[in-house]
Amino acid sequence: MEKQIKILLLEDELTDAALIMRIIKKSGMDHDLHWVETKNHFVSELESFNPDFVLADNSSHGISAMEALKITKEFNPNLPFIMVTDQETEEFVFDSFSAGIDDYVLKSSLLRLPSSIKNILTKAEAKKEKEEVETLHKELKVAFGQMEEVNKNMTDSINYAKLIQEAMLPEKAVLTNYFPNSLIIYRPKDIVSGDFYWFVERDNKLLIAVADCTGHGVPGALMSMIGYSLLNEIVNVKKITSPSEILTKLNKGLRRALKQNKTGNQRCDGMDIGLCSIDRQNKTIEFSGANRHLIYFRDRELDLVKGNKNGIGGLYTDSVLQFTTHTISYDENDVIYMCTDGYADQFGGARGKRMMTKSLFRILEKSLSFGILDQEDLLNHWLDKWKGNYEQTDDILLVGIQL
């Protein structure tokens, strides 16, 4: 046995006690044995010695083995109890085990005592381990239930946040009132999204923005709400409509909101955004981008109008950032797209690689012949086919307009 065994021996006969102690010692068992003869001493040693098991003579004077068994089980129901007896009638054995003894050893076969002790302690250890496992299982079950409740509450909160975020986004009717042939593919990676689209009518122009905020899920969604609110303030309150000026104000407003203009603040959160102002009366588009581009098709020929190579917010200083406004004249039935990088960055295909921007351009070009209204279904279908069993990599947002 690995640890020292603590034995409490109840025996009132010196000769029997000496024989039992000699047999246990001869077995080589590492043990500490306390010998008691009376009831009071037995009760006292139970409490102070706290033995690993009790060994009791069935015929001790002053206290019987059955009384000692009762006292033992009241002290600790799991404490093993071995009886030493000279009786072996079927009725006696049955009554003894029914009362709760773990084993008995005949006085005529005391050499079996070490084996009995080891077997009883092994069973007791196994029982203890089983009870510990069952207790741990119950605790884990309770903890899992609590985690499920926390997760449910969190998910319910995020689902509610999704409703708020979707309510914040403009209704597609505003876009289709200007351009009936248009599409919006909006697929958050998680419940809420770090991508957002924004459009508003101002001075007979339609201003449209497609933005990709740092991160996705809840952090990205919080960033998107900051960006959305800043755009509304810049255009609707300050009445600024120049795309490059809007992005300049957006950059300053976001850096101020995140305290990035303070010395020592190293937070690099920000957003990439493409923004255009469409003037239907003069058939012109003004576009400005921060790490986002305008995809332009005329007669199915691609022209990419590139934005500036810096994002909004982050570690850039205000003096570094300069946004360019590109002015384009358009013809009827020209098609423009603005998107975040989620579609092109999706992993999939036979080799599990990113789709890449060039593949997205080819898909857009091939699907042009089906018309913009059918393109939305086609683009979703091709994305699902490419993605297959892979998880969605990032938030996905693509806005298309037939002018």
N, C-alpha and C positions, 0 to 999 in steps of 0.2 A: 504494500500500500504506500502511496506517495507521501501522505501526511501522517502525523502521529495520531493514533486513535485514542479517544478518551472513553474509558470504560467505567461504568458505575456498577459494582458488584454488590448485590444484596444476598448475604449468606451469613447465618448465625453459627455455623459449625466451622471451627478453626481448621480442622483437618480437610474438609471439603473445599474451603476457601483457598488453602495453601495448594491443594492439588490443581484447582482451576488456574490459579496464578502461575504455577509451574508449567502447566501445559501451554498456556498462552505465551509465556516467555520463551519456551523452547521452540515455538513455531517461528520465531524470528520477527514477529510482528512488532513494529515500532508503536508503542502504546504507553498510555499513562492511566493506571488503574487505581480507582479509589474504592476501598472496601468499607461497606457499612453493614451494621447488624440490626439496627432498630429503625422503626418507622420515622421518628423525628429526625434521626441522622440522614435517613434516605431522602426525606423531603428537603432538608437543608442542602444536601449535596446536589440534588437536582437543580436547584436554583443557582448555587454558587459555582459548581463545577461545570454545569451545562454539558453533559456527556454526549458522545456520538451515538451511544446505544446503552441499554440497560440489560444486565444479565442477572436474573433473580432465581433463587432456589424456590421450588414450589412449596417446601415445607418449613420455611423459616418461622421461628416463634415470634409472636408479637405482630406480625404482618404477613399475610399470605401473598402468594404470587399474583393472585387475581386482584387483591387490593392494591398491590404495588403497580399492577398494570393500569388500573383505573386512575391512580394518582399520576402515573406517567403520561397517559393520554390526555388528562386534563391540563398537564403542564405543557405538553407539545404533542398534538395528535399524530405527527409524522415521525416521532422518535421511535426507532426500532426497539423491539423488546424480545429477548430470548429467554426462554424458561429452561431451567435445569431441573429435571424430575426423574423419579424412579418409576413413574407410572406410564403405561403405554396402552391402556385400554382404548378401544375405538371410541367409546363415549367420551372419555377424558380428552382425547386428541381433538374430537369434534368440538366439544365445549370450549377448549382452550383457543382454538383458531377462531371460533365464532366470537369469543370475547375480544379478540384483537391481537393475539401474540403473532409475531412474525416467524418464529421457529421455536422448536424445542430440541433439547439434547438430553439423552438418557445418561444418568450417572454412570451406567455401565459402559457407555461409549463416549466418554469425554474427549477422546482423541479426535472426534469429529468436530469439536467445538471451534477450532481455528477456521476450518472450512466453512462452517455455518456463519461465523462472524463475517468472513469476507463476502460470502454470497449475500447476506443481509445488507451489508453496507453498499455493495454494488447495486443492489436493487433500490436501496434508499437514494443513492446518488442519481440513478437513472430516473427515479420518480421525481426527485427534486429538479433535475434538468427538464423533465417533461413539463412540470408545473411552471417552471420559469419560462419555457417556450410558450406555453399556453397563456401565461400572464402577458408576455411580450406581444403575443398575437392579438390579445384583447386590446392592449394599449395601442398597438399599431392600427387596429381596426377603428378604435376611437379617433386616433390621430388622422387616419385617412378620411374618416367621416367629416372631421373638422376641416381638413384640407379641401374636401369636395365642397363643403359649404362656403369656405372662403373663395374657392375658385368660381363657384356659381355666382356669388355676390359680385366678384370682380368682373366675370363675363357679362353679367346683367348690366353692370355699370358701363362697360365698354360698348355693349350693344345700345345702351341709351345714348352714349356719346356718339355712336354712329348715326343715330337719328338726328342729333343736333348738327353733326357735320354735314349730313346730306341736306338738311334744311337750310344750312348756310350756303350751299352751292346754288348757283342760279338755275332757274328752270330752263330746260332746253327750248321752251317756246320762245324765249327772248332771241335765241339764235335762229330758230327756224322762221320767225317773223321776218328777219332780214334775209336769211338764206334757207329756203325750204329744203334744199338738198345738202344736208350736213349730217355728220355723225359724231358721236362721243363714245369712246370705249374707256370705261372707268372701272378698273378691277383692283381693289386694295389687296395687298398681300395678306394682311391680317384683317381684323374686323374694321378698323379705321385706317385711314390712309395718310401718308405724308405727301402725296400728290394732290393737287387741286387745280380746277379750272375756274376762270372768272371772266365774266363779260358784262359790259354795261353800255347803254346808249348815252352818248354825250355829244352835243353840237352836231347832230345829224351824222355821227360816225358811230361805228360799233368797235369798241375796244375789247380785245380778247387776250387773255393770258393763260398760259399753261405752265405750271410750276412744279418743281420736284424739290421737296424740303429734305434736309438732313435726316436720315433714319426713316423708319416706317413704324407702323403701329401707333401706340399712344404718343411717344415723343414726336414722331413725324406729324401726327394729327394736331398736336399743340402748336408746332411750328406753322402748319398750314393755316390755322386760325389767326395767328399773329399776322402772317403775310396777307391773308384775305382782308383783315380789318385795316391794315396799312394801305392797301390798294384802294379800298373804299374811301378812306380819309383823303388820300392824295388826289383822287379823281373827282369824287362827289363833293368833298368839302373845299379843298383847295383849288378845284377846277383846273387841274393840270392835265393836258391830253397828249402832249408830246411823249412818245414811247421812251426816248432816251432820258428825258427829264423825269419821267415817272420812275424809271429804274434807279436813277441817281437818288431820288427822294426815298425810294423803297430801301435802298442800301443804308442810307443814313438812319432811317426810322428803325430798321431791324437791328442795326448795331447799337442804337440807343436803347431799344427795348431789351436787348440781351446784355446791356452794359459792356459791349465789346469796345466802346470808345474810352473805357477807363484803363489807365496804365496797369499792367500786370494781369489783365483778364486774358486768358489764353483760350477761351472757348471758341471753337471754330465752326459752330453751328451756322447754317445759312441755307440758301436755296439757289437752284438754277432755274431760270425762267425765260420764256419767250413771250413777247408781247407785241401785238400789232394793232394798228388803228386802220379800219377799212372805211374809206369814203366812197360810197356808192355813186354819189352825184358826179364826182370827178374821176371815178374808177381808178383810185390809187390806194396803195397799201403802204403804210409806214410801219417798219418793223425794227425792233431793237431786241437784242438777246443777251443774256448772261449765261454763257455755257450752253445755250440752246439755240437751235437754228430753225429757219422757216423752210419747209420742203415745198417746192413750187413746181407744178406741172402745167405746161402749155403745149397743146397738141401732143400730149403724152411724152413730152421731152422734159427731163428733170433739170431743175435749176435749184441749187442749194444756196440760200441766203444765210450766211454764217453770222452768228452773234459774236460778241466779244469773249475772249478767253479768260474770263473771271466770273465768279459767282457773286451772289448777293450776300453780304455779311461775311462772317469768318474773320480771318486775320489780315485781310487787305486793309490798307489805310485809305481814308477818303480821297487823298490826293492822287492815289494810284489809279482809282477807278474812273474810267471814262467810257461811256456807252455811245455807240454809234447808231443813228437812225438811218435806215435804208429806205428809200422811197421807190416804189415799183408801180408802174402803170399796168393794169390788168385788162384782159379781154373777157368777154362773157364766156362761161364754161371753163375758164381756167380753174385749177383745183389747188388748194393749199392745205398743208398739214402742219400741225405743231404737236410735239409729243415729248414725253419724258423718256428716260433711257430704259424703262422697265421692259418694254416689248422686245427691243433688240438684245437686251442682256439676259433674256430667259434661256436657261439651260434646257437642252432637249435634243431631239434627233437621235440617230443611230449611235452617235459617239458621245452623247451627253455634253455637248459643247454649247457655247453661247450662239444665239442666232446671228448676231452682229448687224450693224447698221446697213451695210450693203445689201444683205438679204432682205431687210425690211423695205429698202427702196425698191428692190425687184418685185416684192409681193405687192406693194402699192401700185407699181406700174402695171403689173399683170391684171390686177383687179379693177383697174380704171374702166375697162371695157364693159364691166357689169353695171356701172352706174354707182354713184355715191351711196344711194339708199340701200343697195344690196351689199355694198362693201363692208358695212358694219358686221353683218352675219358672216361674211367670208373671212374677214380678219380675225374674228373670234374663233371661227372654225379652224383656221390655219394655226392659230396660237395654241389651241387645245391639242391639235394633232402633233405639233412640234414638241410641246411640253410633255405629252405622254404621261408617264407615271412620276415624273420629276416634280418636286415641290415648286410653287411659284417663287421666283427669285427675288422679286421686288414689286413695289406698287407699279401698276401699269395705267398709263393715261395717254390717249391719242385723240385729237380733235381734227376732223376733216371738214372742209367747206368747198362746195362747188360755187364759184362766184357768178 
